[in-house]
Amino acid sequence: MEKKIRIGTRKSELAMAQAKWVEAELKKLNPQLETEIVGMTTTGDQILNKPLSKIGEKSLFTKELERALEEGKVDMVVHSLKDLPTTLPPGMIIGAICEREDPRDAVVMKEEHRTKRLTCLPAGSIIGTSSLRRAAQLQRRYPQLTISSVRGNLNTRLRKLDTGDGEAAFDAIVLAVAGITRMGWADRISHVLSHEDCMYAVGQGALGLECRDGDAAVLRLVAELADRPTRLSCVAERAFLRQLEGGCSVPVAVRSQLHDETLHLTGGVWSLDGSQEIRRTLAVQLPAGGDGDGDDGDARPGCSNGGGDGQPPHFVAVWAPSSEHARLAAAEKLGVDVANLLLQLGAKPILEAAKAANDATTG
Ligand code: DPM
């Protein structure tokens, strides 16, 4: 590729670290490639005083970046996949999902509690998170603890924990292992939460590379960074979320595992206080096909909008080579099936009540 590749990203330290990682991986595979990282501030970065779930607008962290992509000011945008809505604006596509880090959440304790687990904290201890998903699950498992909102970027949150500044004196905060690790703070993790304690967000721990659909050169380039197992899991998770019509404003969580070509997906929904829970697991045996690692083969990046072979062009906005289409269709169906099962079991009123209650309180 002759031209310089401009990589768009938010300006937070985490987002910058993620963009630099992608840039380095691209250069490993293409030593001649010229690249530039373009950092941008988004609406979401400017509203620091409200919990995410209360800001009320989807794509808060992605809109400005997508405009730059559309206008050709950047050639791709690096996102935490969990911040990318399941439906993208027309003309945009997730060209690749990179290998997932540990998708789980972790507890970071205040210094004096460092070696303790959540179970050992005194009643009334304050746990900081503004994720409704974490709050509902933790409240259910640990009713003796108090969950309190904390926002700001990761640096700000850790500082609030360590200095006791701000809205509450937190005893611990809960964050994604992936983010803490990418910031170089893995040593601050007191313990990782099991799936019984807290399932993770859709797409958590994976990076999504958003591109212009039809930009064959860039799609070909990013396809080299795609990780097949991560893509399968994340397509199932995203299909689950889309079918539930969930987002940041409701407590929804997942867990997925790929063992010997069988994909297992657990989905859950909770009331805001965690008192109600619906959680089920389904599995699918993925069809054989493709060429093993599946990322080149007959891949024709950029032709995703009209293969003429009757296949859907992409899966929950994720591009894939046609050698993977049958498996991804199965993964997508798994996500839809788990969502439909939860809906049959009464997920809808729980989600609607959570949405209404969340909208009614002021942030
Ligand atoms: C979304 C949520 C949060 C982020 C909601 C959720 C956490 C918000 C909060 C959709 N995006 O997880 O239920 O704690 O107030 C975000 C983080 C990462 C990506 C930080 C984190 C980490 C990297 C990754 C914010 N987005 O969750 O600790 O998961 O790849």
Residues whose N, C-alpha, C, O or C-beta is under 5 A from the ligand:
A	BS01	DPM	S80 K82 D83 T129 S130 S131 R133 R134 V150 V174 L175 A176 A178 G179 A201 Q204 G205 A206
